[in-house]
Amino acid sequence: MNRASESRYASFLVRFWREAGDPGAGDETVTSRGWVQHVPSGESTYFHRLADLLAFMERWVGALPLGDAPPRPAPEPGSTDDGAQGRSSG
């Protein structure tokens, strides 16, 4: 990928996990947590809500120039993916 096309995309590494409360203390809640990193800058943050993840990502996605979507990878051999996911058939 050349420099010109790199500037049209935003790459992120996102990790999700779940943490259980302390059942011995009567806390049986399960909390979802996450971490996201903007790959080119290395900037990262932890989040507890998807809204916080999206707000972090919007900082770069909202600044992207308009352009074509990246090409979809070829389906795995034997896959039933016909490449029409997300497209209406009507």
Backbone as a chain_set.jsonl record, in Angstrom:
{"seq": "MNRASESRYASFLVRFWREAGDPGAGDETVTSRGWVQHVPSGESTYFHRLADLLAFMERWVGALPLGDAPPRPAPEPGSTDDGAQGRSSG", "coords": {"N": [[0.855, -1.179, 0.0], [0.603, 2.178, -0.861], [1.733, 5.47, 0.216], [-0.241, 7.433, -0.38], [-2.652, 5.968, -0.524], [-2.688, 4.905, 2.042], [-3.392, 7.072, 3.634], [-6.089, 7.22, 3.327], [-7.292, 5.402, 4.927], [-8.102, 4.122, 8.178], [-6.585, 2.406, 10.746], [-7.118, 0.146, 13.377], [-6.463, -1.539, 16.448], [-8.315, -3.625, 18.398], [-9.326, -4.837, 21.523], [-11.349, -6.975, 23.432], [-12.711, -7.971, 26.573], [-14.11, -9.784, 29.371], [-14.939, -9.17, 32.742], [-15.47, -10.654, 35.838], [-17.431, -9.994, 38.77], [-16.894, -10.083, 42.371], [-17.935, -12.943, 43.653], [-17.872, -13.865, 46.284], [-18.233, -11.604, 47.755], [-20.769, -11.034, 47.217], [-21.083, -9.891, 44.763], [-22.055, -10.475, 41.695], [-21.87, -9.515, 39.171], [-21.046, -9.08, 35.698], [-18.7, -7.48, 33.792], [-18.073, -5.857, 30.767], [-15.125, -4.988, 29.109], [-12.593, -3.048, 27.392], [-9.919, -2.283, 25.063], [-8.369, -0.047, 22.866], [-6.331, 0.745, 20.067], [-5.008, 3.195, 17.969], [-3.457, 2.406, 15.15], [-1.454, 3.675, 13.35], [-0.605, 5.995, 14.859], [-0.134, 5.0, 17.373], [-1.46, 5.757, 19.617], [-3.524, 4.985, 22.396], [-6.319, 3.71, 24.349], [-8.306, 2.708, 27.183], [-11.636, 1.354, 27.476], [-15.031, 1.264, 28.663], [-17.5, 1.352, 27.65], [-19.209, 0.946, 24.538], [-19.762, 3.305, 23.244], [-17.675, 4.952, 24.044], [-15.525, 3.709, 22.771], [-16.255, 4.122, 20.079], [-16.208, 6.926, 20.006], [-13.476, 7.429, 20.361], [-12.448, 6.269, 18.011], [-13.704, 7.807, 16.081], [-12.302, 10.168, 16.022], [-10.233, 9.811, 14.182], [-11.454, 8.551, 11.97], [-13.426, 10.366, 11.194], [-11.86, 12.329, 10.105], [-10.905, 11.349, 7.763], [-10.275, 11.461, 4.226], [-12.727, 11.393, 1.577], [-13.24, 8.422, -0.256], [-12.686, 5.357, -2.08], [-13.789, 2.209, -0.757], [-11.67, -0.204, 0.856], [-10.414, -3.056, -0.969], [-12.225, -6.129, -0.731], [-11.113, -9.064, 0.962], [-10.371, -12.173, -0.697], [-12.735, -14.87, -0.574], [-12.411, -17.668, 1.68], [-11.273, -20.868, 0.539], [-13.872, -23.107, -0.223], [-15.691, -21.701, 1.224], [-18.945, -20.281, 1.832], [-19.387, -17.68, 1.321], [-20.447, -15.318, -0.85], [-19.632, -12.814, -1.418], [-21.587, -10.916, -1.276], [-22.418, -9.911, 1.092], [-24.107, -7.624, 3.122], [-25.161, -6.28, 0.989], [-28.105, -5.453, -0.74], [-30.462, -7.601, -2.373], [-32.4, -6.726, -4.032]], "CA": [[0.0, 0.0, 0.0], [1.436, 3.369, -0.925], [1.408, 6.536, 1.191], [-1.494, 8.106, -0.726], [-3.802, 5.15, -0.139], [-2.671, 4.744, 3.492], [-4.041, 8.205, 4.285], [-7.537, 7.085, 3.176], [-7.764, 4.347, 5.816], [-7.745, 4.197, 9.598], [-6.41, 1.055, 11.265], [-7.221, 0.06, 14.823], [-6.402, -2.826, 17.115], [-9.317, -3.562, 19.464], [-9.406, -6.04, 22.351], [-12.477, -7.019, 24.364], [-12.718, -9.045, 27.553], [-15.149, -9.66, 30.401], [-14.459, -9.34, 34.109], [-16.525, -11.02, 36.785], [-17.357, -9.398, 40.101], [-16.457, -10.972, 43.446], [-19.112, -13.636, 44.186], [-17.736, -13.97, 47.742], [-18.723, -10.353, 48.334], [-22.131, -10.835, 46.731], [-21.063, -9.172, 43.477], [-22.057, -11.457, 40.611], [-21.959, -8.811, 37.895], [-20.014, -9.289, 34.682], [-18.471, -6.21, 33.117], [-17.286, -5.894, 29.531], [-14.092, -3.956, 29.053], [-11.852, -3.102, 26.143], [-8.749, -1.441, 24.805], [-8.247, 0.239, 21.437], [-5.128, 1.48, 19.67], [-4.913, 3.699, 16.602], [-2.197, 1.781, 14.771], [-0.399, 4.573, 12.865], [-0.075, 6.914, 15.863], [0.197, 4.284, 18.599], [-2.281, 6.244, 20.725], [-4.468, 3.958, 22.831], [-7.117, 4.005, 25.532], [-9.219, 1.669, 27.661], [-13.017, 1.807, 27.469], [-16.026, 0.411, 29.321], [-18.737, 1.447, 26.859], [-18.964, 1.02, 23.097], [-19.794, 4.718, 22.854], [-16.326, 5.489, 24.244], [-14.718, 3.156, 21.687], [-16.608, 4.826, 18.85], [-15.736, 8.317, 20.105], [-12.036, 7.397, 20.125], [-12.208, 5.974, 16.601], [-14.233, 8.907, 15.261], [-11.275, 11.21, 15.894], [-9.487, 9.582, 12.948], [-12.351, 8.211, 10.866], [-14.073, 11.594, 10.76], [-10.896, 13.173, 9.405], [-10.458, 10.699, 6.531], [-10.85, 11.976, 2.979], [-13.643, 10.476, 0.909], [-12.563, 7.559, -1.216], [-13.229, 4.025, -2.234], [-13.545, 1.238, 0.307], [-10.586, -1.125, 0.495], [-10.922, -4.282, -1.581], [-12.524, -7.238, 0.185], [-10.256, -10.226, 0.726], [-11.032, -13.297, -1.371], [-13.282, -15.835, 0.382], [-11.64, -18.883, 1.917], [-11.73, -21.987, -0.283], [-14.952, -23.865, 0.392], [-16.583, -20.781, 1.927], [-20.2, -19.976, 1.147], [-19.459, -16.224, 1.169], [-20.439, -14.945, -2.266], [-19.216, -11.427, -1.537], [-22.761, -10.043, -1.302], [-22.802, -9.527, 2.445], [-24.348, -6.206, 3.294], [-25.787, -5.729, -0.199], [-29.476, -5.94, -0.944], [-30.6, -8.339, -3.627], [-33.567, -6.234, -4.726]], "C": [[0.897, 1.237, 0.0], [0.95, 4.437, 0.049], [0.062, 7.198, 0.898], [-2.692, 7.281, -0.291], [-3.835, 4.927, 1.368], [-3.44, 5.862, 4.182], [-5.555, 8.145, 4.158], [-8.126, 6.07, 4.151], [-7.332, 4.627, 7.249], [-7.685, 2.771, 10.123], [-6.396, 1.086, 12.787], [-7.032, -1.379, 15.27], [-7.338, -2.719, 18.304], [-9.33, -4.896, 20.188], [-10.582, -5.897, 23.302], [-12.256, -8.151, 25.352], [-13.816, -8.773, 28.572], [-14.535, -9.944, 31.753], [-15.642, -9.641, 35.011], [-16.31, -10.288, 38.101], [-16.878, -10.434, 41.1], [-17.672, -11.668, 44.054], [-19.062, -13.776, 45.7], [-18.24, -12.739, 48.455], [-20.142, -10.047, 47.851], [-22.213, -10.092, 45.408], [-20.954, -10.189, 42.348], [-22.182, -10.789, 39.239], [-20.806, -9.207, 36.974], [-19.909, -7.992, 33.899], [-17.635, -6.43, 31.866], [-16.32, -4.72, 29.539], [-13.376, -4.061, 27.716], [-10.695, -2.129, 26.103], [-8.684, -1.249, 23.298], [-6.975, 1.043, 21.194], [-5.279, 1.927, 18.223], [-3.521, 3.297, 16.127], [-1.146, 2.782, 14.289], [0.215, 5.468, 13.94], [0.39, 6.201, 17.126], [-0.623, 4.74, 19.799], [-3.312, 5.185, 21.091], [-5.225, 4.418, 24.068], [-7.92, 2.769, 25.927], [-10.635, 2.239, 27.614], [-13.896, 0.783, 28.168], [-17.325, 0.374, 28.533], [-18.375, 1.532, 25.385], [-18.976, 2.458, 22.604], [-18.413, 5.356, 23.008], [-15.364, 4.975, 23.168], [-14.981, 3.928, 20.395], [-16.136, 6.279, 18.862], [-14.236, 8.394, 19.833], [-11.753, 7.204, 18.634], [-12.648, 7.123, 15.696], [-13.206, 10.018, 15.076], [-10.487, 11.05, 14.604], [-10.403, 9.313, 11.777], [-13.022, 9.464, 10.322], [-13.157, 12.507, 9.974], [-10.426, 12.557, 8.091], [-11.049, 11.375, 5.302], [-11.803, 10.947, 2.39], [-12.858, 9.656, -0.105], [-13.226, 6.207, -1.257], [-12.91, 3.17, -1.018], [-12.397, 0.333, -0.109], [-11.173, -2.383, -0.134], [-11.168, -5.344, -0.524], [-11.558, -8.365, -0.09], [-11.057, -11.332, 0.044], [-11.571, -14.259, -0.319], [-12.363, -17.048, 0.523], [-12.144, -19.981, 0.987], [-12.797, -22.789, 0.466], [-15.941, -23.008, 1.159], [-17.848, -20.567, 1.124], [-20.378, -18.478, 0.961], [-19.359, -15.872, -0.308], [-20.035, -13.496, -2.491], [-20.36, -10.44, -1.495], [-23.188, -9.616, 0.075], [-22.965, -8.034, 2.537], [-24.979, -5.544, 2.09], [-27.188, -6.28, -0.316], [-29.553, -6.632, -2.298], [-31.732, -7.804, -4.469], [-33.289, -5.067, -5.539]], "O": [[1.844, 1.321, 0.782], [-0.126, 4.31, 0.634], [-0.696, 7.493, 1.823], [-3.651, 7.827, 0.255], [-4.919, 4.773, 1.93], [-4.076, 5.628, 5.209], [-6.254, 8.927, 4.803], [-9.344, 5.898, 4.194], [-6.321, 5.287, 7.491], [-8.639, 2.011, 9.959], [-5.75, 1.935, 13.402], [-7.395, -2.317, 14.561], [-7.184, -1.824, 19.135], [-9.343, -5.955, 19.56], [-10.79, -4.842, 23.902], [-11.675, -9.178, 25.002], [-14.377, -7.679, 28.628], [-13.711, -10.847, 31.896], [-16.676, -8.974, 34.956], [-15.181, -9.999, 38.498], [-16.499, -11.541, 40.718], [-18.374, -11.076, 44.875], [-20.11, -13.803, 46.344], [-18.632, -12.805, 49.62], [-20.652, -8.944, 48.051], [-23.301, -9.706, 44.979], [-19.869, -10.706, 42.081], [-22.559, -11.436, 38.262], [-19.737, -9.614, 37.429], [-20.908, -7.469, 33.405], [-16.609, -7.109, 31.907], [-16.669, -3.606, 29.93], [-13.535, -5.046, 26.994], [-10.523, -1.281, 26.979], [-8.918, -2.19, 22.539], [-6.592, 1.897, 21.995], [-5.637, 1.132, 17.354], [-2.519, 3.792, 16.643], [-0.021, 2.742, 14.787], [1.427, 5.684, 13.94], [1.215, 6.732, 17.871], [-0.497, 4.173, 20.885], [-3.905, 4.559, 20.213], [-4.837, 5.372, 24.742], [-8.177, 1.894, 25.101], [-10.823, 3.452, 27.7], [-13.56, -0.398, 28.256], [-18.15, -0.52, 28.72], [-17.356, 2.12, 25.023], [-18.275, 2.793, 21.65], [-18.023, 6.199, 22.201], [-14.493, 5.712, 22.707], [-14.047, 4.337, 19.705], [-15.712, 6.801, 17.831], [-13.772, 9.312, 19.156], [-10.912, 7.9, 18.065], [-12.029, 7.376, 14.663], [-13.24, 10.733, 14.074], [-10.108, 12.047, 13.988], [-10.148, 9.807, 10.679], [-13.171, 9.605, 9.109], [-13.633, 13.377, 9.245], [-9.633, 13.169, 7.374], [-12.198, 11.816, 5.33], [-11.69, 9.756, 2.68], [-11.923, 10.153, -0.732], [-14.204, 5.951, -0.555], [-11.903, 3.373, -0.339], [-12.173, 0.125, -1.301], [-12.319, -2.735, 0.146], [-10.425, -5.454, 0.451], [-11.209, -8.613, -1.245], [-12.277, -11.41, 0.195], [-10.94, -14.45, 0.72], [-11.635, -17.402, -0.404], [-13.335, -20.018, 0.676], [-12.636, -23.106, 1.644], [-16.925, -23.522, 1.691], [-17.842, -20.657, -0.104], [-21.427, -18.044, 0.485], [-18.328, -16.093, -0.943], [-20.086, -13.001, -3.617], [-20.14, -9.24, -1.66], [-24.246, -9.002, 0.217], [-22.106, -7.267, 2.104], [-25.307, -4.359, 2.147], [-27.428, -7.451, -0.02], [-28.822, -6.305, -3.233], [-32.016, -8.362, -5.53], [-34.191, -4.538, -6.189]]}, "num_chains": 1, "name": "protein.A"}
